[in-house]
Amino acid sequence: MNNNEKIVSLTNELELMRERYLKLVDTHGKLQKQTCLLEERILSIVEIYSNEKNQLEQNLINAKEKIFNLENIINQLEIEKQRYKDDCNLAVKLLHQNPNEFISTTSEHIQQSLKTKNESVIRLKSSKIK
């Protein structure tokens, strides 16, 4: 093989290498664009999930505060319930010990009021009949 043939062969190889290089540069540019787009999407997704996580954490804090407040209310109601229960037990005990001292005079008053109303109704009916 002579020098001209070597030069032509090397020139062809050089041209092939140049074409491969240009294809690689083109492919590299496309990959960089895709990589950049993917990075932006990933950052966007990370921001969305970060915001959601923060919101969920705040909701959790609020829920824990509500639970704490409701537990306090339940405890106060339990104390109040026990106090009322003790008062009722004391009233029942007093009624059993001295039942005559706690007879209601309001029942007598109600009976007297009903008797008066009945008498009024009877008078009205008899006056209408006449």
Short mmCIF file of the C-alpha atoms (twelve columns), coordinates in Angstrom:
data_MODEL
# 
_entry.id   MODEL 
# 
loop_
_atom_site.group_PDB 
_atom_site.id 
_atom_site.type_symbol 
_atom_site.label_atom_id 
_atom_site.label_alt_id 
_atom_site.label_comp_id 
_atom_site.label_asym_id 
_atom_site.label_seq_id 
_atom_site.Cartn_x 
_atom_site.Cartn_y 
_atom_site.Cartn_z 
_atom_site.pdbx_PDB_model_num 
ATOM 1   C CA . MET A 1   0.000    0.000  0.000   1 
ATOM 2   C CA . ASN A 2   1.440    3.296  -0.982  1 
ATOM 3   C CA . ASN A 3   1.302    6.639  0.701   1 
ATOM 4   C CA . ASN A 4   -1.627   7.959  -1.359  1 
ATOM 5   C CA . GLU A 5   -3.700   4.957  -0.476  1 
ATOM 6   C CA . LYS A 6   -2.792   5.374  3.182   1 
ATOM 7   C CA . ILE A 7   -3.730   9.057  3.037   1 
ATOM 8   C CA . VAL A 8   -7.089   8.248  1.398   1 
ATOM 9   C CA . SER A 9   -7.733   5.468  3.904   1 
ATOM 10  C CA . LEU A 10  -6.832   7.728  6.817   1 
ATOM 11  C CA . THR A 11  -8.946   10.538 5.381   1 
ATOM 12  C CA . ASN A 12  -11.935  8.181  5.116   1 
ATOM 13  C CA . GLU A 13  -11.374  7.019  8.670   1 
ATOM 14  C CA . LEU A 14  -11.089  10.627 9.792   1 
ATOM 15  C CA . GLU A 15  -14.358  11.471 8.056   1 
ATOM 16  C CA . LEU A 16  -16.068  8.487  9.698   1 
ATOM 17  C CA . MET A 17  -14.712  9.538  13.072  1 
ATOM 18  C CA . ARG A 18  -15.894  13.124 12.466  1 
ATOM 19  C CA . GLU A 19  -19.415  11.858 11.607  1 
ATOM 20  C CA . ARG A 20  -19.451  9.680  14.712  1 
ATOM 21  C CA . TYR A 21  -18.247  12.602 16.779  1 
ATOM 22  C CA . LEU A 22  -20.981  14.892 15.387  1 
ATOM 23  C CA . LYS A 23  -23.599  12.225 16.093  1 
ATOM 24  C CA . LEU A 24  -22.259  11.861 19.613  1 
ATOM 25  C CA . VAL A 25  -22.332  15.638 20.120  1 
ATOM 26  C CA . ASP A 26  -25.916  15.752 18.802  1 
ATOM 27  C CA . THR A 27  -26.972  12.832 21.017  1 
ATOM 28  C CA . HIS A 28  -25.192  14.399 23.990  1 
ATOM 29  C CA . GLY A 29  -27.080  17.681 23.428  1 
ATOM 30  C CA . LYS A 30  -30.420  15.830 23.289  1 
ATOM 31  C CA . LEU A 31  -29.555  13.912 26.458  1 
ATOM 32  C CA . GLN A 32  -28.633  17.150 28.229  1 
ATOM 33  C CA . LYS A 33  -32.017  18.677 27.311  1 
ATOM 34  C CA . GLN A 34  -33.855  15.563 28.504  1 
ATOM 35  C CA . THR A 35  -31.808  15.495 31.685  1 
ATOM 36  C CA . CYS A 36  -32.583  19.157 32.323  1 
ATOM 37  C CA . LEU A 37  -36.325  18.565 31.779  1 
ATOM 38  C CA . LEU A 38  -36.259  15.546 34.065  1 
ATOM 39  C CA . GLU A 39  -34.427  17.508 36.760  1 
ATOM 40  C CA . GLU A 40  -37.050  20.277 36.555  1 
ATOM 41  C CA . ARG A 41  -39.869  17.728 36.812  1 
ATOM 42  C CA . ILE A 42  -38.202  16.026 39.755  1 
ATOM 43  C CA . LEU A 43  -37.681  19.362 41.524  1 
ATOM 44  C CA . SER A 44  -41.322  20.262 40.879  1 
ATOM 45  C CA . ILE A 45  -42.495  16.914 42.268  1 
ATOM 46  C CA . VAL A 46  -40.212  17.283 45.288  1 
ATOM 47  C CA . GLU A 47  -41.634  20.755 45.967  1 
ATOM 48  C CA . ILE A 48  -45.222  19.502 45.645  1 
ATOM 49  C CA . TYR A 49  -44.591  16.584 47.996  1 
ATOM 50  C CA . SER A 50  -42.701  18.801 50.397  1 
ATOM 51  C CA . ASN A 51  -45.660  21.190 50.542  1 
ATOM 52  C CA . GLU A 52  -48.058  18.288 51.015  1 
ATOM 53  C CA . LYS A 53  -45.846  16.854 53.752  1 
ATOM 54  C CA . ASN A 54  -45.759  20.211 55.542  1 
ATOM 55  C CA . GLN A 55  -49.557  20.503 55.265  1 
ATOM 56  C CA . LEU A 56  -50.019  16.982 56.607  1 
ATOM 57  C CA . GLU A 57  -47.649  17.693 59.480  1 
ATOM 58  C CA . GLN A 58  -49.635  20.842 60.315  1 
ATOM 59  C CA . ASN A 59  -52.889  18.877 60.125  1 
ATOM 60  C CA . LEU A 60  -51.378  16.293 62.461  1 
ATOM 61  C CA . ILE A 61  -50.331  18.985 64.935  1 
ATOM 62  C CA . ASN A 62  -53.833  20.495 64.806  1 
ATOM 63  C CA . ALA A 63  -55.433  17.076 65.302  1 
ATOM 64  C CA . LYS A 64  -53.178  16.358 68.290  1 
ATOM 65  C CA . GLU A 65  -54.145  19.714 69.831  1 
ATOM 66  C CA . LYS A 66  -57.842  18.941 69.334  1 
ATOM 67  C CA . ILE A 67  -57.382  15.505 70.888  1 
ATOM 68  C CA . PHE A 68  -55.572  17.048 73.857  1 
ATOM 69  C CA . ASN A 69  -58.351  19.635 74.320  1 
ATOM 70  C CA . LEU A 70  -61.050  16.979 74.015  1 
ATOM 71  C CA . GLU A 71  -59.268  14.777 76.544  1 
ATOM 72  C CA . ASN A 72  -59.216  17.714 78.960  1 
ATOM 73  C CA . ILE A 73  -62.936  18.274 78.416  1 
ATOM 74  C CA . ILE A 74  -63.625  14.570 78.960  1 
ATOM 75  C CA . ASN A 75  -61.633  14.632 82.197  1 
ATOM 76  C CA . GLN A 76  -63.542  17.697 83.411  1 
ATOM 77  C CA . LEU A 77  -66.861  16.047 82.509  1 
ATOM 78  C CA . GLU A 78  -65.841  12.873 84.328  1 
ATOM 79  C CA . ILE A 79  -65.087  14.905 87.457  1 
ATOM 80  C CA . GLU A 80  -68.389  16.763 87.119  1 
ATOM 81  C CA . LYS A 81  -70.278  13.488 86.513  1 
ATOM 82  C CA . GLN A 82  -68.752  11.985 89.664  1 
ATOM 83  C CA . ARG A 83  -69.687  15.101 91.642  1 
ATOM 84  C CA . TYR A 84  -73.319  14.884 90.424  1 
ATOM 85  C CA . LYS A 85  -73.375  11.163 91.148  1 
ATOM 86  C CA . ASP A 86  -72.122  11.785 94.673  1 
ATOM 87  C CA . ASP A 87  -74.752  14.523 95.127  1 
ATOM 88  C CA . CYS A 88  -77.510  12.168 93.925  1 
ATOM 89  C CA . ASN A 89  -76.284  9.398  96.219  1 
ATOM 90  C CA . LEU A 90  -76.272  11.835 99.135  1 
ATOM 91  C CA . ALA A 91  -79.812  12.999 98.288  1 
ATOM 92  C CA . VAL A 92  -81.037  9.397  98.080  1 
ATOM 93  C CA . LYS A 93  -79.356  8.578  101.374 1 
ATOM 94  C CA . LEU A 94  -80.961  11.596 103.044 1 
ATOM 95  C CA . LEU A 95  -84.376  10.683 101.607 1 
ATOM 96  C CA . HIS A 96  -84.052  7.128  102.915 1 
ATOM 97  C CA . GLN A 97  -82.958  8.286  106.360 1 
ATOM 98  C CA . ASN A 98  -85.659  10.957 106.825 1 
ATOM 99  C CA . PRO A 99  -88.374  10.532 104.177 1 
ATOM 100 C CA . ASN A 100 -90.984  12.623 106.023 1 
ATOM 101 C CA . GLU A 101 -88.792  15.703 106.095 1 
ATOM 102 C CA . PHE A 102 -88.568  15.859 102.318 1 
ATOM 103 C CA . ILE A 103 -92.231  15.452 101.281 1 
ATOM 104 C CA . SER A 104 -92.976  17.901 98.560  1 
ATOM 105 C CA . THR A 105 -95.567  20.547 99.242  1 
ATOM 106 C CA . THR A 106 -95.779  21.230 95.548  1 
ATOM 107 C CA . SER A 107 -97.839  18.081 94.996  1 
ATOM 108 C CA . GLU A 108 -100.467 19.433 97.409  1 
ATOM 109 C CA . HIS A 109 -100.355 22.762 95.594  1 
ATOM 110 C CA . ILE A 110 -100.826 21.043 92.210  1 
ATOM 111 C CA . GLN A 111 -103.769 19.031 93.546  1 
ATOM 112 C CA . GLN A 112 -105.368 22.182 94.917  1 
ATOM 113 C CA . SER A 113 -104.815 23.979 91.587  1 
ATOM 114 C CA . LEU A 114 -106.411 21.100 89.628  1 
ATOM 115 C CA . LYS A 115 -109.376 21.051 92.019  1 
ATOM 116 C CA . THR A 116 -109.887 24.786 91.498  1 
ATOM 117 C CA . LYS A 117 -109.706 24.411 87.700  1 
ATOM 118 C CA . ASN A 118 -112.186 21.526 87.754  1 
ATOM 119 C CA . GLU A 119 -114.600 23.567 89.851  1 
ATOM 120 C CA . SER A 120 -114.255 26.471 87.386  1 
ATOM 121 C CA . VAL A 121 -115.020 24.205 84.443  1 
ATOM 122 C CA . ILE A 122 -118.051 22.736 86.176  1 
ATOM 123 C CA . ARG A 123 -119.360 26.247 86.953  1 
ATOM 124 C CA . LEU A 124 -118.912 27.301 83.318  1 
ATOM 125 C CA . LYS A 125 -120.749 24.235 82.025  1 
ATOM 126 C CA . SER A 126 -123.594 24.669 84.462  1 
ATOM 127 C CA . SER A 127 -123.942 28.366 83.612  1 
ATOM 128 C CA . LYS A 128 -124.133 27.529 79.888  1 
ATOM 129 C CA . ILE A 129 -126.796 24.930 80.487  1 
ATOM 130 C CA . LYS A 130 -129.063 27.421 82.287  1 
# 
